[in-house]
């Protein structure tokens, strides 16, 4: 098998990425010697791939910001994102985002990379978020997302008593034509599936554990509002503030197979204190 076929077929490196390695500072070695893609490999050969260095887009600026690193290796970061921080810049929040803060961290650590979020969290949602440090890692995890093997679990506090106690909400989600932010359940939207189970029922609220089968923008918030149980604190979708400045939604668990080590990785993170207080009150009843 040629080196090109090995990288394209066995390692799923795209044609575009191979071209970038060749022309933009990357390197291919076989048994320690620089080789081209036409090299024929033999059993027992060692292949080394140096990816091209990456530079952030000109519009993405480095900026100091607080976030907690749960896990880091040469390929990935797992972040515990605070509520109130957007994942990426937008017209409403051009700075102060996780992307700005991670880019600043990369510069401090002399890491030549740009921001590759594998999953995203709404500004008001806290919890675990996976970031790839290079395009190839991002591509591998995108494949896991499509295959449904990148698993996420959420804690949510919703208004009312959910009935049935466990189930699935399957309803397509699209943009609300009257808003640049809001999404809504609509027949011409994209398929969206949310699984849930009740953990506790309190006075006026239900604590649910949520698993996503798809990852549409605002999916959990839109689905529970459509179900008649908007999230506490989610005033955009009909919830009451409940003493929160953000929706009561937390990405509490993330697990997947590391594409380069084949290790099963499991990460968990507790909800913010204000959210934990409401959950504790719910469980006391």
N, C-alpha and C positions, 0 to 999 in steps of 0.2 A: 504494500500500500504506500502511495506517495504521502509525503508530509502534508500536502494540501488536502488530500482526501481524509487523512487521519484527523486533521483539525476541523474540517468542515463536517464530516459525518460522525466521528466518534466524540468530538468535543463541542460540536454545534457552534463553532466560531463562524460568523457570517462572512460572506464575501467582502462586504464593506469594511468589516473589522480587520480582515487580513490585509486589505489594501492600506488601511491606516497604519497597521504594524509595519508594512514595507516602506511606506513613504513618509511617515510622521514620527520617526524616532523610536519605533519598536524594534524587536529583535527576535529571531528564531534560531535556536541552537539544537543540535543533535549530538549527544555525548560530549557536550562542552564546546563544540565547534559551530561557528555561524554557518547556516545552511539556507538554501532557498526552498521554495515550496515544491519543487520538482524532485527533491531528494527522496529516494526509496528507503523506507524504514525496514529494519530487521527486528525480529523478536529480541527483546531485552534492551533495545535502545532507550535512552533517556531523552525526552523532549523538553526543552525549556522555552517558554514563551514570555517575552517581555512586552507588555502592552504599551501603546503609545501614551505619553503623558497627556493629561487633560487640563484644559484651562476653562474657567467659568465663562459664561456668556457675559458680554460687557455690561448688561443691565443688572446683573446680580452682584451686589456689593457686600463685602464682609462687614459685619457689625457684631460687637460683643452682645451676648445674650445668654440667659440662664437656661440650661437643660441638663438633665441627668443621664449619664451614659451607663447603661445596664450591661452592655457587652460590646467588645470591640476586637476585631482581628484585622488582618490585612485586606479583607474583602468587604466586611460589613460593620455597621454601627447599629446597635439597638438602643433607641432613645426612649426615655420616659418623658413625654412632652407635657409641659404644664398647660392647664386650661388658660385660655386667653391669648395664646400665641398661635398665629396662623402658620400653616406648614410652608407655603410658598407665597411670594409677593403677589399682590393683586392691586387693582386700582384703588380699592378701599384701604389696603394695608401694604404700601410699597416697601416699608422697612419694618424692622422689629420681628421678622419671621424666623422660623426655625432654619430655613435655608440660609439666611444671612448669618445666623449664629454658627451653624455648622461650617460654613465657608471660612469664617474667622478662626474657628478651631483648626481647620485644615491648614491655614496659613501659619498658625502658631506652631503646629506640629510638623511643618514642612512636608505636607501631604499634597501631591500634585493631583488634585481631583476636583470635580465639580459636584453639584448636589443631585443625587439620584435617589429620590424616595421610591421605595417599592410599594408602600401603601401610604395613604394620606389620612389625616384626621382633621375634622373641622376645627376652626379656631377655638371654639368653646369646649371641645372634647379633649380630655386628658388621656395620657396613657402611652402604651407601647407602639413604637413606630420603627419600621425597618428601613435602613438606608444602605444602599450599595455604594462602595467606594470607587467603582469603575464600571464602565459600560457592560463589560462581559458578565460581571456579577449581577447587574441589574437585569440583563437579558435572561440569565438562568433563573432568577427568581420570578420574572414575568411569566416564564413557562410554567413554574409551579403554581402561580396564581391562576392561570388558565386551566390547569389540571385539577385545581381544588385542593392542592396539598400544602398550601400556605394557610395555616389555620389561625383564626382570630376569635377571641371571645370578649364580650363586653358586659359590663354591669350597667344597668339603667334603672332609674326610678321614674315610674310613669303615674299619671293621675288615674284614680279610680281603681276598681278591682277587676283584674283581667280575667275574662272567661271566654274560652276554656283556659285552665291554668298553664297548659303547654300546647304549643302548636306551631303552625307555619303561616306566615303572611306572604302571599305570592301576588304581587300587583306591579305592573310596569310603571316606571318612574321617568318623567321627562321634565322639561323646564316649564315653569309657570310663565305664560306669555305676558303677564302683567308685571313681572319682576325680573331684575337682572340677577337676583340671588336665589329666590325660592325655587324649589322643585315641587312636583305634585304627582299624584297617581293619575295617569292618563293612558288611554288605550293605545296611543301612538308612541308611548315611551319605550324605554329599553327594559327587558325582563329583569325583575328584582325579586329575590327570595330571602326572607329573614326567618330564622328559627328562634324560638324563645321558650323558656320555662320559668315558672314562678318560683322564687326563693323565699319570699315572705310577703304577707299582706298587712299593711298598717292602716292607720286612720287617714283615709283619703288617697293613699298611695300603694303601689305594688312594686316590689323589687323583683326585676326579671334579669335572668342571664340570657344573653343573646349570642347567636352564632350566625355569621353571614355566609350565604352561598354565593352571592354576587356582591359587588362593591360599588354601587351607585352613589353619587354625591348626595349627602344627607339621608341615606337610605333608611337607617333606623329611625330617625326623627320623622321622616315623611310617613313611613309605614305605621308607626304607632299613632300618629295623629290621624291617619286615615282609618285606623282601627278604633278610634274614639278614645284613645288613651295617650295624649301628648306627653312628652317628657317634662318632668319638673324643671323649671328654669328656662324652658325653651319657648320664650315669648314669640319667636318668629312663627312657630307652628301651633300656637294656641295654648301653650302651657303657662302656668303662673310662676312667678319668680321663685317662690318657696325659700326666700332668703339667699338664693344663689345669684351670682353674676354670670353664670354660664349654664348650659343644659346639663342635666344629671346623667352624663354618659361618659364612661371610662373604659378604655381599651386595657383589659386586665390580664389577658393571656395571649401569647404569641408562640406558635411552635411550627417547626418545619425541619426538613432535612437539609443540612449544609451541603450545597452542590459540589464543594471541592474536598471536603473531608468525609462526606457521607454520614456524619454524626447527626443524631436526632437532638435538636436543640429546643428547649422549653424555657420560656421566660414569663415571669409573673410580676405584676406591680400593683400596689395598693392604690385605691382611689385617693384623691386629695382630701384634706381634713374636713372641709365643709361638706363634701359629698358623703364622707364616712359618717359624719354626725347624723345626716338624714337617714342613711341606711340603718344605723344603730337604732334610731327612733322607730323605724318601720319594723325592725325585728323584735322590739320590746312589746309590741301590741299582740 
